């Protein structure tokens, strides 16, 4: 689509999930995700080769491939699919239909709802990710939030296109890095291999291989007695 930056290398998406990304518009991934998981839900729990900590709470259909782990006090509400090496960490919440690719990570007290993490994508510390897609090797710094709800009337726009969706998070491209405590507004797109400075409030499109800089002015003054 015009105006939509390079985000994901479709050839490197797990073959079983590639159909989710087959056609435009890009945000149709979420609608396909719902249908995909509804179709797979009866088979998701057939494979449970991973490890679930005894204090974790797992509800519904959850597929755990070899080496996948659900950590202490995590809460996972299926349908969900964790590929080999994927990890849900301490106190994390996963709900609403989630796919975690190989070695993807939802870490300490992070919450993920109705989203796709491709291989090696990470939301490792105190993150919120709603109705979003994280590309291969994408990383969210501590405290990063991917907002998904438009509070005003009308649907969320993405890359200048009307989506008709009230809830839509962000597309964070392959290899992109978002600094600590940044907030991505609904419908934000971060292009592949781009960097967002810590503390940024981001909306719209960040082109691939770019740096979005936010610099605060700092002043050091002598302490007054």
N, C-alpha and C positions, 0 to 999 in steps of 0.2 A: 504493500500500500504506500502511496505517496506520503511523505512526511514521517513515515515510521522507520526508525533507525534499525541498523543491524542489531539483533538481540541474541538469537539462539541458532547454533549450528544444528540444523534438523537432522543431518546425517549421523550425528553422535547422540541423539536421543535414543533411549532404549527402544528396541524394535516393538515391544509390546505396547508402548505408549505413543508411538509415532503418529498414529491416526488422530490423536487429539490435536495435533498441530498442522493438520493436512491443508486446510483452506483458510482464506481470509473470511471475515475479519479476525484479527488475532484474539480478541476477547471471547470469541466463540469457544475457545479452549475450556472455559468454565462450564458452559452448557454441555459440551461433550463430556467433560469430567463427570458431571452428574449422571449422564446416561451410561458412561463407561463403568462407573462403580456400581450402578444399579444392576448392570448385566453381570459384573464379576462378583457381586457380593456373596452369592451362594457358593463361590469357589475360593474366595479369598482365604478363608480359614483352613482350607485343605493343606496348606503348607505352613508349618510352624517349626522351622528349623532354628530360629533365633532364640534369644534368652530374654525372659521377662523377670524382672526383679520381684521378689515376693510381696513387696509393699506397693507395687504398681497396680492400678485399676485399669483393666482392659474390658471394654464392652463392645459387643457387636462383632462384625466380621473384620478381622485384622490378619493380614498375610505377612509372615515374617520369614524372609529368606535367610540362608546360612550367614551367620555373623551379624545379623541385625540384633539390636539390643533396645530394650525398654527399661529405663533406669528407675531408681528408687522414687516412690511417691509421684511418679508420672501418672497422668490420666489420659487414656486414649479411647476415643469413641469412634468406632468404625462406621462406615467402611474406610479402611486404610491399607496401604500396601507399602511395606518397607523392603526395599531391595537389599542385596548383600552388603553388609557393613554399615547400613544406615543406623542411626542412633537417635533415640529420644531420651533426653537427659533428665536429671533430677528435678522434680517438681514441674515439669513441662506439661502443657495441655495440647492435645491434638484432637481436632473434632471436625465434623462437617464434611468429611470426604477429602483425604489427603494422600498424595503419592510422594514418597521419599525415594529418590534414586540411589544408586550405589554410593556408599560413604557420605551421604547427606546427613546433616546433623540439625536437630532441634534441641538446643541446650537448656541450661539452667533457668527455670521459671519462664521460659518462652512459651508463647501461645501461637498456634498455627491453626487456621480455619480455612477449609475448602481451597487448598492451594497445591501447587506442584513444585517440588524441589528436584532439579535435575542433578546429575552426578556431582558429588562433592559440594553442593550448595550448603551454606551454613547460616543459621540464625542462633548463635551460640549462647547469648547472655541477655536475658530480660527483654526479648524482642516481642513485637506483635506483628503477625503476618496474616492478613485477611484477603481472600479472593485474589490471590497473586500467583505469579510464576517467577521462580528464581532459577537462573541459568547455571550451567556447569561451572563450578568453582566460584560462584558468586558468594560474597561474604558481607554480612551485616554486622557492624560494630555493636558494642554493648548499648542497649537502650534504644536501638533504631525501631521506629514504628512505621509500618506500611498501612496507612489508614485506608478504609474501604467503604465508608458510608458518607454519601453526600447529604448534608443536613438540610440544604435548601431544596426547593422544588425542582423537579426535572431530573434527568439522568446524568450520569458521569460522562464526561467527554474524555477521549483518549487520543492523543496526537492530532487533535483538531476534529475528530470524528465523533458524532453523537452515537453513543452505544445503546441508549435506552435502558441502561442498568442503573438502579439506585445504589447497588453495592458492587464496587469494582476497585481492587487494590492497585498494585504496581507490577510492571514487568521489569525485572532486573536482569540484564543481559549476562551472557557468559563472561566470567572473569571480572565482573564489575565489583567494586568495593564501596560500601557506604559507611562513612565515619560515625563514630559514637554519637548517640542521641539525636541523629538526624531524623526528620519526619518527612515521609513522602506522602503527598496529598493523593486522594483517590484519582486514578487514571494516569499516574505518572509513569513514564517510560525512561529507564536508564539504559543507554546503549551498551553493547558489549565492550568490556575492557575499559570502562570509564570509572572515574573516581569522584566521589562526593565528599566534600569536607565535613568534618564533625560539626554537629550542631546546625546544619543547614535545614531550612524549610524548603522543600523542593516540590514544584508542580510543573506539569508540561513534559517536555522532551529534553533529555540530555543526550546529545549525539554520541555515537560510538567513538571510543578512544579519545575521550575528552575529560577535562577536570573541571568540576563545578566548585569554585572557590568562594568561601565565605570567610572574611577576615574581620574580626572585631578590633577596635582600637583599644590598646592597653596603655595605661599610664601608671608609673610608679612614683609615689609621692612620699616625702618623709612623714613619719608618724608624729602626730601632734600630741604633746603631753597634756 
